[in-house]
């Protein structure tokens, strides 16, 4: 008869949850940081963007 190794469900789940939570948390943080960057750059005038070497077309690409 074959031996069956049983791993408690709580043990298997608890090992992965912190890394999943960290990944999701990092993704959400990056999203809001990029959103704030796009908003701040979008509020600048074309002249101000030009002063820092950017154009309106660069805003979305830079924040991604």
C-alpha positions as CSV (number, residue, x, y, z in Angstrom):
1,X,0.0,0.0,0.0
2,X,1.3,3.5,-0.9
3,X,2.0,6.0,1.8
4,X,0.1,9.3,1.6
5,X,1.8,12.4,3.0
6,X,-0.8,14.9,4.1
7,X,0.2,18.6,4.5
8,X,-2.2,20.6,6.7
9,X,-4.1,23.0,4.5
10,X,-3.4,25.9,6.9
11,X,0.4,25.3,6.6
12,X,0.4,25.4,2.8
13,X,-1.8,28.5,2.6
14,X,0.1,30.5,5.3
15,X,3.4,30.1,3.4
16,X,2.0,31.8,0.3
17,X,-0.2,34.5,1.7
18,X,2.5,36.9,2.8
19,X,4.2,36.9,-0.6
20,X,0.8,37.2,-2.4
21,X,-0.2,40.1,-0.1
22,X,3.2,41.8,-0.7
23,X,2.9,41.4,-4.5
24,X,-0.6,42.9,-4.5
25,X,0.3,45.6,-2.1
26,X,3.3,46.6,-4.2
27,X,1.2,46.6,-7.4
28,X,-1.5,48.9,-5.8
29,X,1.2,51.2,-4.4
30,X,2.9,51.5,-7.8
31,X,-0.5,52.2,-9.5
32,X,-1.3,55.1,-7.1
33,X,2.3,56.4,-7.4
34,X,2.1,56.4,-11.2
35,X,-1.4,58.0,-11.0
36,X,-0.1,60.8,-8.8
37,X,2.8,61.4,-11.2
38,X,0.6,61.6,-14.2
39,X,-1.8,63.9,-12.4
40,X,1.1,66.2,-11.3
41,X,2.7,66.3,-14.7
42,X,-0.7,66.8,-16.4
43,X,-1.3,69.9,-14.3
44,X,1.9,71.6,-15.7
45,X,1.8,73.9,-18.6
46,X,3.4,73.1,-21.9
47,X,6.1,75.6,-21.1
48,X,6.8,74.0,-17.7
49,X,7.0,70.6,-19.3
50,X,9.4,71.9,-21.9
51,X,11.6,73.4,-19.1
52,X,12.0,69.9,-17.7
53,X,12.5,68.3,-21.1
54,X,9.1,66.7,-21.5
55,X,6.1,67.0,-23.7
56,X,2.5,66.0,-23.2
57,X,3.2,62.8,-25.1
58,X,5.9,61.8,-22.7
59,X,3.7,62.0,-19.6
60,X,1.9,58.6,-20.0
61,X,5.1,56.9,-21.2
62,X,7.1,58.2,-18.3
63,X,4.6,57.2,-15.6
64,X,4.2,53.7,-16.9
